[in-house]
Amino acid sequence: MSSYHRKYIVAGNWKMNKNAVEAKQFIEELVVELGTQSDVGVVVCPPFTALESVARALEGSHYCAVGAQNMHPEPSGAYTGEVSAEMLRHLFVSYVILGHSERRAYFGETDDFIRQKVLVALENNLKPILCVGETLEQRDAGHMFDVVGHQLREGMRGVDASQLESFVLAYEPVWAIGTGRTATPEQAQEMHAFLRKQLAGQFSEDVAQKVRILYGGSAKPDNVEQLFRQEDVDGGLVGGASLEVRSFMKIIEVAHQLTEQEFATV
Ligand code: PEP
C-alpha cells in the first residue's frame, strides 16, 4: 500500500449464487466473524433477489456495506428485467458494480452504456465499482494498456472530480476471472499504477490518490497478501472466494493485518 493511506476494500461479488435464505445465513455468520473490525471496508454484492435479506441481516451493523451487481441508467419505465438506481437506494444499497467483464461479454454492454450508469449511480449517491480489464488475446498482443485506458477514459467521461471521493475502480484481467489463474503482483501493480496515472491526467493527482483500485481475478486467501502489498493495490473484488465466510474472512484478515503493519511503521 502507498504512503498515502487508502483504506483497503474487500468486496465480494457473488454473481448468480445464493438465494435469499442462503444469503441471510452467510451474513449472520459474517457479522459474528467481523466483530467490530472497521479498518477494512467490507462490501457484499449479492444477486438482486437477496439484496433485501442481506440489508436486513446487516441492520445495525456498521462494518459491512451492501452492493448490487448491476443497474439500469433509466429511473423507471419499460425495461423488462432491469432495476434502477433509486430502487437500489431504497434497499439501502451503497455500492454498485458496473462494467463487469461478464456484463460486457455476455450482455453486450458498451463503454457508452456503462458511462451512463456511472453518471446515474453517482447522482443517486451510489458508489460505483467500475470494472476494467483486458482479455488474454489483448494482453498477448501487447494492447492491454490501450484497452484498459480506453475503458477507464470512456467509463468516466463527464464525471465531476468532486464526485470521486468514494469512487472505486477494479482491475480485473478477463483471463484471471474464475480461471484459477491470477495476475502476478507485478502485473497487477503495473496496471494499477497505469490507472492511477491516467486518473491524475483525466482529473487530478489528488483524485488519483483517493480513488481505491481493487484487484479482481481468482483472488484467494493464499495469494492476496502479495497482491495487497503492492503500492497501488487497495484491496480486492473477489468472486469465487467470497462465497464462503471462511475464505472471504481470511482475505479480509490479510487486509486488516497489512493495515496494522502499515500503522505500526508510521
Ligand atoms: C469477479 O468476477 O469479479 C471475480 C473476481 O471472480 P473470481 O474471483 O472468481 O475470479
py3Dmol code that shows the C-alpha trace and the ligand (Angstrom):
import py3Dmol

protein = """\
ATOM      1  CA  MET A   1       0.000   0.000   0.000  1.00  0.00           C
ATOM      2  CA  SER A   2       1.165   3.553  -0.640  1.00  0.00           C
ATOM      3  CA  SER A   3       2.453   6.182   1.732  1.00  0.00           C
ATOM      4  CA  TYR A   4      -0.882   7.960   1.042  1.00  0.00           C
ATOM      5  CA  HIS A   5      -3.205   5.958   3.286  1.00  0.00           C
ATOM      6  CA  ARG A   6      -6.127   4.479   1.451  1.00  0.00           C
ATOM      7  CA  LYS A   7      -8.323   2.145   3.464  1.00  0.00           C
ATOM      8  CA  TYR A   8      -8.472  -1.323   1.911  1.00  0.00           C
ATOM      9  CA  ILE A   9     -11.766  -2.508   0.474  1.00  0.00           C
ATOM     10  CA  VAL A  10     -12.614  -6.202   0.160  1.00  0.00           C
ATOM     11  CA  ALA A  11     -15.756  -6.646  -1.926  1.00  0.00           C
ATOM     12  CA  GLY A  12     -17.439  -9.973  -2.626  1.00  0.00           C
ATOM     13  CA  ASN A  13     -19.146 -10.422  -5.976  1.00  0.00           C
ATOM     14  CA  TRP A  14     -21.473 -13.368  -5.505  1.00  0.00           C
ATOM     15  CA  LYS A  15     -22.606 -13.297  -9.130  1.00  0.00           C
ATOM     16  CA  MET A  16     -25.650 -15.606  -9.668  1.00  0.00           C
ATOM     17  CA  ASN A  17     -25.171 -17.523  -6.429  1.00  0.00           C
ATOM     18  CA  LYS A  18     -27.153 -17.823  -3.179  1.00  0.00           C
ATOM     19  CA  ASN A  19     -30.878 -17.391  -2.702  1.00  0.00           C
ATOM     20  CA  ALA A  20     -32.262 -15.017  -0.070  1.00  0.00           C
ATOM     21  CA  VAL A  21     -32.174 -17.634   2.711  1.00  0.00           C
ATOM     22  CA  GLU A  22     -28.593 -18.702   1.985  1.00  0.00           C
ATOM     23  CA  ALA A  23     -27.575 -15.055   1.795  1.00  0.00           C
ATOM     24  CA  LYS A  24     -29.087 -14.321   5.209  1.00  0.00           C
ATOM     25  CA  GLN A  25     -27.245 -17.281   6.768  1.00  0.00           C
ATOM     26  CA  PHE A  26     -23.976 -16.106   5.241  1.00  0.00           C
ATOM     27  CA  ILE A  27     -24.402 -12.567   6.586  1.00  0.00           C
ATOM     28  CA  GLU A  28     -25.349 -13.751  10.056  1.00  0.00           C
ATOM     29  CA  GLU A  29     -22.101 -15.738  10.203  1.00  0.00           C
ATOM     30  CA  LEU A  30     -20.064 -12.957   8.643  1.00  0.00           C
ATOM     31  CA  VAL A  31     -21.307 -10.364  11.123  1.00  0.00           C
ATOM     32  CA  VAL A  32     -20.131 -12.538  14.021  1.00  0.00           C
ATOM     33  CA  GLU A  33     -16.735 -13.102  12.403  1.00  0.00           C
ATOM     34  CA  LEU A  34     -16.261  -9.444  11.530  1.00  0.00           C
ATOM     35  CA  GLY A  35     -16.955  -8.322  15.061  1.00  0.00           C
ATOM     36  CA  THR A  36     -16.148  -4.644  15.279  1.00  0.00           C
ATOM     37  CA  GLN A  37     -13.281  -4.501  12.812  1.00  0.00           C
ATOM     38  CA  SER A  38     -13.501  -1.205  10.999  1.00  0.00           C
ATOM     39  CA  ASP A  39     -10.156  -0.702   9.330  1.00  0.00           C
ATOM     40  CA  VAL A  40     -11.125  -2.645   6.195  1.00  0.00           C
ATOM     41  CA  GLY A  41     -14.129  -1.655   4.089  1.00  0.00           C
ATOM     42  CA  VAL A  42     -16.156  -4.824   3.542  1.00  0.00           C
ATOM     43  CA  VAL A  43     -18.813  -4.989   0.819  1.00  0.00           C
ATOM     44  CA  VAL A  44     -21.014  -7.899  -0.230  1.00  0.00           C
ATOM     45  CA  CYS A  45     -22.723  -7.854  -3.612  1.00  0.00           C
ATOM     46  CA  PRO A  46     -25.498 -10.490  -3.728  1.00  0.00           C
ATOM     47  CA  PRO A  47     -27.942 -11.044  -6.609  1.00  0.00           C
ATOM     48  CA  PHE A  48     -30.870  -8.568  -6.698  1.00  0.00           C
ATOM     49  CA  THR A  49     -33.189 -11.167  -5.154  1.00  0.00           C
ATOM     50  CA  ALA A  50     -31.085 -11.367  -1.977  1.00  0.00           C
ATOM     51  CA  LEU A  51     -30.399  -7.633  -1.523  1.00  0.00           C
ATOM     52  CA  GLU A  52     -33.261  -7.123   0.873  1.00  0.00           C
ATOM     53  CA  SER A  53     -32.448 -10.102   3.101  1.00  0.00           C
ATOM     54  CA  VAL A  54     -28.771  -9.079   3.190  1.00  0.00           C
ATOM     55  CA  ALA A  55     -29.633  -5.476   4.060  1.00  0.00           C
ATOM     56  CA  ARG A  56     -31.983  -6.661   6.823  1.00  0.00           C
ATOM     57  CA  ALA A  57     -29.414  -9.085   8.225  1.00  0.00           C
ATOM     58  CA  LEU A  58     -26.917  -6.213   8.317  1.00  0.00           C
ATOM     59  CA  GLU A  59     -29.269  -3.785  10.045  1.00  0.00           C
ATOM     60  CA  GLY A  60     -27.419  -2.111  12.874  1.00  0.00           C
ATOM     61  CA  SER A  61     -24.016  -3.322  11.675  1.00  0.00           C
ATOM     62  CA  HIS A  62     -21.606  -0.628  10.540  1.00  0.00           C
ATOM     63  CA  TYR A  63     -18.914  -2.994   9.399  1.00  0.00           C
ATOM     64  CA  CYS A  64     -20.222  -4.272   6.108  1.00  0.00           C
ATOM     65  CA  ALA A  65     -21.882  -2.471   3.209  1.00  0.00           C
ATOM     66  CA  VAL A  66     -24.234  -3.825   0.556  1.00  0.00           C
ATOM     67  CA  GLY A  67     -23.522  -3.593  -3.151  1.00  0.00           C
ATOM     68  CA  ALA A  68     -25.529  -4.508  -6.240  1.00  0.00           C
ATOM     69  CA  GLN A  69     -24.002  -6.233  -9.246  1.00  0.00           C
ATOM     70  CA  ASN A  70     -25.578  -4.018 -11.876  1.00  0.00           C
ATOM     71  CA  MET A  71     -28.287  -1.397 -12.506  1.00  0.00           C
ATOM     72  CA  HIS A  72     -30.052   0.316 -15.390  1.00  0.00           C
ATOM     73  CA  PRO A  73     -29.425   4.032 -16.046  1.00  0.00           C
ATOM     74  CA  GLU A  74     -33.097   4.966 -16.507  1.00  0.00           C
ATOM     75  CA  PRO A  75     -35.090   5.877 -13.383  1.00  0.00           C
ATOM     76  CA  SER A  76     -38.133   3.767 -14.372  1.00  0.00           C
ATOM     77  CA  GLY A  77     -40.061   2.571 -17.404  1.00  0.00           C
ATOM     78  CA  ALA A  78     -40.406  -0.251 -19.903  1.00  0.00           C
ATOM     79  CA  TYR A  79     -37.091  -2.033 -19.296  1.00  0.00           C
ATOM     80  CA  THR A  80     -38.149  -5.578 -18.535  1.00  0.00           C
ATOM     81  CA  GLY A  81     -35.890  -7.353 -16.108  1.00  0.00           C
ATOM     82  CA  GLU A  82     -33.988  -4.230 -15.081  1.00  0.00           C
ATOM     83  CA  VAL A  83     -33.527  -2.395 -11.777  1.00  0.00           C
ATOM     84  CA  SER A  84     -32.937   1.345 -11.256  1.00  0.00           C
ATOM     85  CA  ALA A  85     -30.546   3.250  -9.008  1.00  0.00           C
ATOM     86  CA  GLU A  86     -33.457   4.559  -6.955  1.00  0.00           C
ATOM     87  CA  MET A  87     -34.734   1.011  -6.366  1.00  0.00           C
ATOM     88  CA  LEU A  88     -31.313   0.025  -5.082  1.00  0.00           C
ATOM     89  CA  ARG A  89     -31.122   3.044  -2.777  1.00  0.00           C
ATOM     90  CA  HIS A  90     -34.487   2.049  -1.379  1.00  0.00           C
ATOM     91  CA  LEU A  91     -32.913  -1.247  -0.253  1.00  0.00           C
ATOM     92  CA  PHE A  92     -30.016   0.542   1.476  1.00  0.00           C
ATOM     93  CA  VAL A  93     -27.557  -0.451  -1.222  1.00  0.00           C
ATOM     94  CA  SER A  94     -24.494   1.786  -1.216  1.00  0.00           C
ATOM     95  CA  TYR A  95     -22.196   0.300  -3.897  1.00  0.00           C
ATOM     96  CA  VAL A  96     -22.872  -0.926  -7.415  1.00  0.00           C
ATOM     97  CA  ILE A  97     -20.579  -2.974  -9.648  1.00  0.00           C
ATOM     98  CA  LEU A  98     -20.611  -1.515 -13.158  1.00  0.00           C
ATOM     99  CA  GLY A  99     -18.988  -2.741 -16.362  1.00  0.00           C
ATOM    100  CA  HIS A 100     -18.085  -6.199 -15.084  1.00  0.00           C
ATOM    101  CA  SER A 101     -16.440  -8.154 -17.913  1.00  0.00           C
ATOM    102  CA  GLU A 102     -19.259 -10.735 -17.779  1.00  0.00           C
ATOM    103  CA  ARG A 103     -21.763  -7.921 -18.447  1.00  0.00           C
ATOM    104  CA  ARG A 104     -19.580  -6.631 -21.280  1.00  0.00           C
ATOM    105  CA  ALA A 105     -19.067 -10.093 -22.830  1.00  0.00           C
ATOM    106  CA  TYR A 106     -22.450 -11.822 -22.325  1.00  0.00           C
ATOM    107  CA  PHE A 107     -24.825  -8.858 -22.358  1.00  0.00           C
ATOM    108  CA  GLY A 108     -23.092  -6.615 -24.901  1.00  0.00           C
ATOM    109  CA  GLU A 109     -22.561  -3.682 -22.538  1.00  0.00           C
ATOM    110  CA  THR A 110     -20.579  -0.898 -24.190  1.00  0.00           C
ATOM    111  CA  ASP A 111     -18.385   1.772 -22.620  1.00  0.00           C
ATOM    112  CA  ASP A 112     -21.042   4.309 -23.544  1.00  0.00           C
ATOM    113  CA  PHE A 113     -23.820   2.437 -21.725  1.00  0.00           C
ATOM    114  CA  ILE A 114     -21.558   1.843 -18.739  1.00  0.00           C
ATOM    115  CA  ARG A 115     -20.755   5.569 -18.555  1.00  0.00           C
ATOM    116  CA  GLN A 116     -24.483   6.400 -18.429  1.00  0.00           C
ATOM    117  CA  LYS A 117     -24.809   4.070 -15.459  1.00  0.00           C
ATOM    118  CA  VAL A 118     -21.748   5.554 -13.744  1.00  0.00           C
ATOM    119  CA  LEU A 119     -23.225   9.058 -14.015  1.00  0.00           C
ATOM    120  CA  VAL A 120     -26.643   7.965 -12.753  1.00  0.00           C
ATOM    121  CA  ALA A 121     -25.148   5.941  -9.899  1.00  0.00           C
ATOM    122  CA  LEU A 122     -23.216   8.999  -8.706  1.00  0.00           C
ATOM    123  CA  GLU A 123     -26.297  11.234  -8.994  1.00  0.00           C
ATOM    124  CA  ASN A 124     -28.085   8.769  -6.700  1.00  0.00           C
ATOM    125  CA  ASN A 125     -25.268   8.564  -4.155  1.00  0.00           C
ATOM    126  CA  LEU A 126     -24.355   5.023  -5.113  1.00  0.00           C
ATOM    127  CA  LYS A 127     -20.621   4.332  -5.118  1.00  0.00           C
ATOM    128  CA  PRO A 128     -19.632   2.754  -8.422  1.00  0.00           C
ATOM    129  CA  ILE A 129     -17.162  -0.121  -8.550  1.00  0.00           C
ATOM    130  CA  LEU A 130     -16.175   0.338 -12.187  1.00  0.00           C
ATOM    131  CA  CYS A 131     -14.523  -2.759 -13.660  1.00  0.00           C
ATOM    132  CA  VAL A 132     -11.925  -2.642 -16.399  1.00  0.00           C
ATOM    133  CA  GLY A 133      -9.705  -5.386 -17.786  1.00  0.00           C
ATOM    134  CA  GLU A 134      -8.212  -6.898 -20.912  1.00  0.00           C
ATOM    135  CA  THR A 135      -8.660 -10.339 -22.497  1.00  0.00           C
ATOM    136  CA  LEU A 136      -5.771 -12.758 -22.911  1.00  0.00           C
ATOM    137  CA  GLU A 137      -5.580 -12.037 -26.653  1.00  0.00           C
ATOM    138  CA  GLN A 138      -5.346  -8.317 -25.961  1.00  0.00           C
ATOM    139  CA  ARG A 139      -2.584  -8.872 -23.405  1.00  0.00           C
ATOM    140  CA  ASP A 140      -0.674 -11.250 -25.668  1.00  0.00           C
ATOM    141  CA  ALA A 141      -0.859  -8.673 -28.440  1.00  0.00           C
ATOM    142  CA  GLY A 142       0.550  -6.042 -26.045  1.00  0.00           C
ATOM    143  CA  HIS A 143      -2.648  -3.963 -26.181  1.00  0.00           C
ATOM    144  CA  MET A 144      -3.625  -4.152 -22.508  1.00  0.00           C
ATOM    145  CA  PHE A 145      -2.830  -0.543 -21.630  1.00  0.00           C
ATOM    146  CA  ASP A 146      -4.719   0.782 -24.671  1.00  0.00           C
ATOM    147  CA  VAL A 147      -7.752  -1.373 -23.888  1.00  0.00           C
ATOM    148  CA  VAL A 148      -7.902  -0.668 -20.172  1.00  0.00           C
ATOM    149  CA  GLY A 149      -7.027   3.013 -20.641  1.00  0.00           C
ATOM    150  CA  HIS A 150      -9.905   3.344 -23.117  1.00  0.00           C
ATOM    151  CA  GLN A 151     -12.378   1.617 -20.772  1.00  0.00           C
ATOM    152  CA  LEU A 152     -11.379   3.961 -17.955  1.00  0.00           C
ATOM    153  CA  ARG A 153     -11.446   7.145 -20.035  1.00  0.00           C
ATOM    154  CA  GLU A 154     -14.814   6.356 -21.626  1.00  0.00           C
ATOM    155  CA  GLY A 155     -16.381   4.910 -18.479  1.00  0.00           C
ATOM    156  CA  MET A 156     -15.570   8.059 -16.515  1.00  0.00           C
ATOM    157  CA  ARG A 157     -16.015  10.759 -19.152  1.00  0.00           C
ATOM    158  CA  GLY A 158     -18.213  13.562 -17.841  1.00  0.00           C
ATOM    159  CA  VAL A 159     -17.785  12.599 -14.198  1.00  0.00           C
ATOM    160  CA  ASP A 160     -17.164  15.577 -11.954  1.00  0.00           C
ATOM    161  CA  ALA A 161     -13.941  15.335  -9.936  1.00  0.00           C
ATOM    162  CA  SER A 162     -15.857  16.355  -6.799  1.00  0.00           C
ATOM    163  CA  GLN A 163     -17.868  13.095  -7.045  1.00  0.00           C
ATOM    164  CA  LEU A 164     -14.851  10.844  -6.959  1.00  0.00           C
ATOM    165  CA  GLU A 165     -14.077  10.718  -3.244  1.00  0.00           C
ATOM    166  CA  SER A 166     -15.753   7.335  -2.892  1.00  0.00           C
ATOM    167  CA  PHE A 167     -15.294   6.055  -6.427  1.00  0.00           C
ATOM    168  CA  VAL A 168     -13.853   2.553  -6.713  1.00  0.00           C
ATOM    169  CA  LEU A 169     -12.117   1.034  -9.698  1.00  0.00           C
ATOM    170  CA  ALA A 170     -11.487  -2.670 -10.151  1.00  0.00           C
ATOM    171  CA  TYR A 171      -8.794  -4.004 -12.430  1.00  0.00           C
ATOM    172  CA  GLU A 172      -9.997  -7.446 -13.443  1.00  0.00           C
ATOM    173  CA  PRO A 173      -7.970  -9.085 -16.202  1.00  0.00           C
ATOM    174  CA  VAL A 174     -10.540 -11.222 -18.020  1.00  0.00           C
ATOM    175  CA  TRP A 175      -8.067 -14.112 -18.283  1.00  0.00           C
ATOM    176  CA  ALA A 176      -7.866 -14.294 -14.494  1.00  0.00           C
ATOM    177  CA  ILE A 177     -11.592 -14.258 -13.687  1.00  0.00           C
ATOM    178  CA  GLY A 178     -12.832 -17.618 -12.471  1.00  0.00           C
ATOM    179  CA  THR A 179      -9.875 -19.354 -14.144  1.00  0.00           C
ATOM    180  CA  GLY A 180      -7.691 -20.000 -11.106  1.00  0.00           C
ATOM    181  CA  ARG A 181      -5.007 -18.003 -12.916  1.00  0.00           C
ATOM    182  CA  THR A 182      -4.068 -14.839 -11.031  1.00  0.00           C
ATOM    183  CA  ALA A 183      -2.156 -11.815 -12.280  1.00  0.00           C
ATOM    184  CA  THR A 184       1.278 -11.664 -10.691  1.00  0.00           C
ATOM    185  CA  PRO A 185       1.705  -8.923  -8.093  1.00  0.00           C
ATOM    186  CA  GLU A 186       3.984  -7.165 -10.601  1.00  0.00           C
ATOM    187  CA  GLN A 187       1.399  -7.347 -13.398  1.00  0.00           C
ATOM    188  CA  ALA A 188      -1.278  -6.019 -11.051  1.00  0.00           C
ATOM    189  CA  GLN A 189       0.924  -3.209  -9.752  1.00  0.00           C
ATOM    190  CA  GLU A 190       1.941  -2.217 -13.274  1.00  0.00           C
ATOM    191  CA  MET A 191      -1.676  -1.866 -14.367  1.00  0.00           C
ATOM    192  CA  HIS A 192      -2.859  -0.207 -11.147  1.00  0.00           C
ATOM    193  CA  ALA A 193      -0.050   2.375 -11.400  1.00  0.00           C
ATOM    194  CA  PHE A 194      -1.047   2.988 -15.021  1.00  0.00           C
ATOM    195  CA  LEU A 195      -4.696   3.513 -13.996  1.00  0.00           C
ATOM    196  CA  ARG A 196      -3.728   5.887 -11.204  1.00  0.00           C
ATOM    197  CA  LYS A 197      -1.562   7.884 -13.586  1.00  0.00           C
ATOM    198  CA  GLN A 198      -4.417   8.104 -16.062  1.00  0.00           C
ATOM    199  CA  LEU A 199      -6.782   9.271 -13.297  1.00  0.00           C
ATOM    200  CA  ALA A 200      -4.284  12.004 -12.428  1.00  0.00           C
ATOM    201  CA  GLY A 201      -4.251  13.137 -16.056  1.00  0.00           C
ATOM    202  CA  GLN A 202      -8.028  12.899 -16.515  1.00  0.00           C
ATOM    203  CA  PHE A 203      -8.903  14.500 -13.151  1.00  0.00           C
ATOM    204  CA  SER A 204      -6.136  15.488 -10.729  1.00  0.00           C
ATOM    205  CA  GLU A 205      -3.342  13.989  -8.663  1.00  0.00           C
ATOM    206  CA  ASP A 206      -5.479  14.387  -5.554  1.00  0.00           C
ATOM    207  CA  VAL A 207      -8.349  12.391  -7.088  1.00  0.00           C
ATOM    208  CA  ALA A 208      -5.913   9.757  -8.344  1.00  0.00           C
ATOM    209  CA  GLN A 209      -4.582   9.264  -4.829  1.00  0.00           C
ATOM    210  CA  LYS A 210      -8.044   8.954  -3.288  1.00  0.00           C
ATOM    211  CA  VAL A 211      -9.706   6.509  -5.706  1.00  0.00           C
ATOM    212  CA  ARG A 212      -9.377   2.931  -4.463  1.00  0.00           C
ATOM    213  CA  ILE A 213      -8.211   0.493  -7.145  1.00  0.00           C
ATOM    214  CA  LEU A 214      -9.110  -3.122  -6.366  1.00  0.00           C
ATOM    215  CA  TYR A 215      -7.623  -6.190  -7.966  1.00  0.00           C
ATOM    216  CA  GLY A 216     -10.008  -8.924  -9.167  1.00  0.00           C
ATOM    217  CA  GLY A 217      -9.339 -12.271 -10.787  1.00  0.00           C
ATOM    218  CA  SER A 218      -9.014 -15.549  -8.833  1.00  0.00           C
ATOM    219  CA  ALA A 219      -8.038 -13.672  -5.661  1.00  0.00           C
ATOM    220  CA  LYS A 220      -7.820 -16.195  -2.815  1.00  0.00           C
ATOM    221  CA  PRO A 221      -6.614 -16.282   0.791  1.00  0.00           C
ATOM    222  CA  ASP A 222      -3.243 -17.686  -0.272  1.00  0.00           C
ATOM    223  CA  ASN A 223      -2.428 -15.159  -2.986  1.00  0.00           C
ATOM    224  CA  VAL A 224      -3.844 -11.844  -1.791  1.00  0.00           C
ATOM    225  CA  GLU A 225      -1.076 -10.864   0.589  1.00  0.00           C
ATOM    226  CA  GLN A 226       1.494 -10.217  -2.138  1.00  0.00           C
ATOM    227  CA  LEU A 227      -1.144  -8.501  -4.271  1.00  0.00           C
ATOM    228  CA  PHE A 228      -2.346  -6.269  -1.409  1.00  0.00           C
ATOM    229  CA  ARG A 229       1.245  -5.353  -0.557  1.00  0.00           C
ATOM    230  CA  GLN A 230       1.592  -3.576  -3.895  1.00  0.00           C
ATOM    231  CA  GLU A 231       1.638   0.180  -3.616  1.00  0.00           C
ATOM    232  CA  ASP A 232      -1.349   0.806  -5.874  1.00  0.00           C
ATOM    233  CA  VAL A 233      -3.478  -2.209  -4.925  1.00  0.00           C
ATOM    234  CA  ASP A 234      -6.109  -1.082  -2.428  1.00  0.00           C
ATOM    235  CA  GLY A 235      -7.942  -4.354  -1.893  1.00  0.00           C
ATOM    236  CA  GLY A 236      -9.841  -6.895  -3.928  1.00  0.00           C
ATOM    237  CA  LEU A 237     -13.032  -7.629  -5.811  1.00  0.00           C
ATOM    238  CA  VAL A 238     -13.459 -11.300  -5.039  1.00  0.00           C
ATOM    239  CA  GLY A 239     -15.705 -13.755  -6.870  1.00  0.00           C
ATOM    240  CA  GLY A 240     -15.415 -17.455  -6.022  1.00  0.00           C
ATOM    241  CA  ALA A 241     -13.578 -16.990  -2.738  1.00  0.00           C
ATOM    242  CA  SER A 242     -16.300 -14.639  -1.440  1.00  0.00           C
ATOM    243  CA  LEU A 243     -18.929 -17.394  -1.443  1.00  0.00           C
ATOM    244  CA  GLU A 244     -17.746 -18.968   1.789  1.00  0.00           C
ATOM    245  CA  VAL A 245     -17.434 -17.000   5.001  1.00  0.00           C
ATOM    246  CA  ARG A 246     -14.143 -18.715   5.862  1.00  0.00           C
ATOM    247  CA  SER A 247     -12.262 -17.791   2.713  1.00  0.00           C
ATOM    248  CA  PHE A 248     -13.823 -14.317   2.492  1.00  0.00           C
ATOM    249  CA  MET A 249     -12.859 -13.633   6.115  1.00  0.00           C
ATOM    250  CA  LYS A 250      -9.296 -14.810   5.503  1.00  0.00           C
ATOM    251  CA  ILE A 251      -8.943 -12.245   2.728  1.00  0.00           C
ATOM    252  CA  ILE A 252     -10.362  -9.513   4.975  1.00  0.00           C
ATOM    253  CA  GLU A 253      -7.933 -10.619   7.687  1.00  0.00           C
ATOM    254  CA  VAL A 254      -4.960 -10.178   5.316  1.00  0.00           C
ATOM    255  CA  ALA A 255      -6.067  -6.609   4.568  1.00  0.00           C
ATOM    256  CA  HIS A 256      -6.538  -5.998   8.300  1.00  0.00           C
ATOM    257  CA  GLN A 257      -3.044  -7.269   9.151  1.00  0.00           C
ATOM    258  CA  LEU A 258      -1.414  -5.212   6.405  1.00  0.00           C
ATOM    259  CA  THR A 259      -3.225  -2.119   7.704  1.00  0.00           C
ATOM    260  CA  GLU A 260      -1.945  -2.775  11.218  1.00  0.00           C
ATOM    261  CA  GLN A 261       1.596  -3.250   9.917  1.00  0.00           C
ATOM    262  CA  GLU A 262       1.362  -0.034   7.950  1.00  0.00           C
ATOM    263  CA  PHE A 263       0.325   1.954  11.002  1.00  0.00           C
ATOM    264  CA  ALA A 264       2.970   0.239  13.129  1.00  0.00           C
ATOM    265  CA  THR A 265       5.654   1.592  10.791  1.00  0.00           C
ATOM    266  CA  VAL A 266       4.334   5.157  10.544  1.00  0.00           C
TER     267      VAL A 266
END
"""
ligand_1 = """\
10
PEP
C -15.117 -11.376 -10.472
O -15.805 -11.875 -11.341
O -15.365 -10.203 -10.097
C -14.031 -12.163 -9.913
C -13.000 -11.528 -9.462
O -14.184 -13.542 -9.907
P -13.146 -14.644 -9.344
O -12.569 -14.132 -8.058
O -13.967 -15.874 -9.156
O -12.082 -14.797 -10.401
"""
view = py3Dmol.view(width=600, height=400)
view.addModel(protein, "pdb")
view.setStyle({"model": 0}, {"cartoon": {"style": "trace"}})
view.addModel(ligand_1, "xyz")
view.setStyle({"model": 1}, {"stick": {}})
view.zoomTo()
view.show()
